[in-house]
Amino acid sequence: MPRFMKSAAVVLTLLALIPLLVLVKDRVTDSERPRLSLVYDMDDQDKVKTQRASELFADGRSMRPPPAGTVARDEPVGRDHLRDGRIDTLWVETFPAPVTRAMVERGRERYGIYCAPCHGLAGNGDGIVAKRAEALMEGTWVPPSNLADATVRARPVGHLYNTIRHGIRKMPAYGSQIGVDDRWAIVAYVRALQAAQAGSPADLEPADLAALGPPPAPEPAATTTQQ
Ligand code: HEC
C-alpha cells in the first residue's frame, strides 16, 4: 500500500472517532446544558428528582409535606371507634354499627381471600401458606395464630380490627388492601368462627336448641379386638 494511503487511513480513523468522543464527553459532563441524546426519550425535562433541593419553595425542600388537614384516602375522619378500633387508648369492645347477616357474609368472603391462606378456613392457623412453610421446615417461620385460642378470643373487637389494619408482631398489615368496612366485616366473621369452635349449647336460643333435637348419645366405650 502506498505510504500516503496509510497516512490517510490513520487520519480518517482518527477523524471518525471525533463524533464518538464528543458524545461521550457530553454524556459525562455535569454542565447545565442538556445532555446530547441519540434517542431523545424524554430524558430531558423539568422535574424534581428525589431528595433534591428546590429553589421554588422558601424552605428549599422539593418533597412537599401534605397541606395541613390532609386526611388519608378512604379513612373516615374524626370517628375513632370506627376508624381506629379504640377510643383514646382503650380498644373498643363493641362494633361501630349493628352486625348484620350481610356483614358477616361479606366478612366470610373477605376472610377467605385475605386471611385463610395463612390462618386456614376455620381459623386454626393451618392455611396453605402455613402448611407450605412447615413442609419447607423454615427455621424462622412464626406460625399464624389459632384464632380460636383463648388469647385471641379474649381480644376486644377493636384489637382484632387493629390487627387487620396495622398487622401484629410477625403478621403484616392489611390496612392498605382492606377498607374500614371490610375490616369490621372480617372481625365479625372471626367472632363467628370463634363462636363456632368455642360455643356451647347454652349459647343458643331455646327454639334453635329444640330444633337440634336431643343431644347425641355418648360414644360407646372402646372395645379391644384381638386378631
Ligand atoms: C401472611 C400470613 C398471614 C395472613 C395473610 C394473615 N395473618 Fe394473621 N397472623 C399471622 C401470623 C404469623 C400471626 C402470629 C404473629 C406472631 O405471633 O408474631 C398472626 C396473628 C394473628 C392474630 C392474633 C393476634 C393476637 O392478638 O395475638 C389475629 C387476630 C390475626 N392474625 C388475624 C388475621 C386476620 C383477620 C387476617 C386477614 C385479614 C390475617 N390475620 C391474615 C399471619 C397472617
Boltz pocket constraint, residues with backbone or C-beta under 6 A from the ligand:
constraints:
  - pocket:
      binder: B
      contacts: [[A, 110], [A, 111], [A, 114], [A, 115], [A, 116], [A, 117], [A, 118], [A, 119], [A, 129], [A, 142], [A, 143], [A, 144], [A, 145], [A, 147], [A, 151], [A, 152], [A, 155], [A, 160], [A, 163], [A, 164], [A, 168], [A, 169], [A, 170], [A, 171], [A, 172], [A, 174], [A, 186], [A, 190]]
      max_distance: 6.0
